[in-house]
Amino acid sequence: MTSRITCDVDDGTPVTVVRVAGGLDLTTTRQVYAVLERCLSTQPDALVVDLTGLTVHDQLAVAVFTAAARRAEGWPVVPMVICAPHPDPATSLAASTAARVVPVRHDCDEATRVADASAVARMRVRLEPVAAACRRARELVVDACARWDLPAAVEPASVVLSELVGNVVRHAGTPMQVTVTLRRPWLHLAVVDGSPAAAEPGRPGEHDEGGRGLLLVRELAARWGSAPAGDGKAVWATLPAN
């Protein structure tokens, strides 16, 4: 018999709560992951996954929560907390890798408090695809590093974010949301644009003047990547916050 599952989203501020109810198996995990991914792409400060109404039909299916939490690590850097008050999902989570990746609480009020306490600091700006966007991105880095007392991060972060924004200006040509996030020990930079085309480093020739932006990002960042975000994509990079 086909399992049925529902995912109700309470898009609160600063914590978004997703209430998952019904039967979780290897088929319904796709629906659950799609909802979690959609919620993460809005970049809430934190996310609580409430499993009060969930029944686990397949132990392997709880890996969906591990996958969602790991998806959030690079971008959009959203802390996740699971509420599992009933023995069935709690036992399944304890026997999986999920409990090692995502905090699990048995009380949903407590889960919300934990999520709220772990919410990350962000600064955002909306930019148009014009040349001045790169300058505005550098200004955002300077403001963020001053607010969070990260003087050593200003120069590398300014270069990386300017290149990410410049990539949108040159190739995507769409409005973009630029976000600087602090989750120690890392400073996370992200640009979300309206083009679904994945960002890939160029292969410039020895005498080419351009095409090295993402290669520079790769060299300066500890990690970087590109992920779907709504109708477009997010290109992100992580640097040490020191």
Secondary structure, DSSP 8 states (H G I E B T S, - for coil): ----EEEEEE--SSEEEEEEEEEE-TTTHHHHHHHHHHHHHT--SEEEEEEEEEEES-GGGGHHHHHHHHHHHHTT---EEEE--SHHHHHHHHTSSHHHHS-EESSHHHHHHHHHHT--EEEEEEE-SSTHHHHHHHHHHHHHHHHTT-GGGHHHHHHHHHHHHHHIIIII-S-EEEEEEEETTEEEEEEEES--S--------TT-SS--HHHHHHHH-SEEEEEEETTEEEEEEEEE--
